[in-house]
Amino acid sequence: MKAYRNAALDALGDPTRRAIFERLGKGPCAVGELADALPVSRPAVSQHLKVLKEAGLVVDQAMGTRRVYRLNPQGIDGLRVYFTQFWSTAMSAFQDEVNRQAADASRKDKP
C-alpha cells in the first residue's frame, strides 16, 4: 500500500499531471480534449495519463476509437485515507506540544 501511495503522490508532483488530474475531477475526458486544454502534445498527455494510471489515480475505457479517462475512486480514496491519517497524527502531535508548553509555563509560574 505504501508503494502505491508513494506512486500516487509522485505522480501528482508533476504540474502537468496535476492539471490533468484536476481536469478529470470535472468529468471523463479523452486524450485529445485534454491535450487541447494543455500546452503539451497529445503523446505527452498520453504519457502523463500512463503514469497516473500506473499510480492508480485514473482508469480508462475504450469508446469507439477513443480512450476516455476518468478518476479512479479507489485511488483517490487511498490518498484521502493517507491525508486523514497524516493530519490526525500531526494535529495530535501539535496538541501534545501545546499541552507540554502549557505545563512548563505552569511550573515556571509556581513559587
LINDA-V101557 format. One record per helix or strand of 2 or more residues. SS is the DSSP state (h for helix, s for strand). FROM is the first residue (numbers start at 0). TO is the last residue. Records with the same first field share a line. If there is no record, write none. Layout:
# LINDA-V101557
SS->FROM-TO + FROM-TO
This chain:
# LINDA-V101557
h->1-11 + 14-23 + 30-35 + 41-53 + 72-108
s->28-29 + 57-62 + 65-70
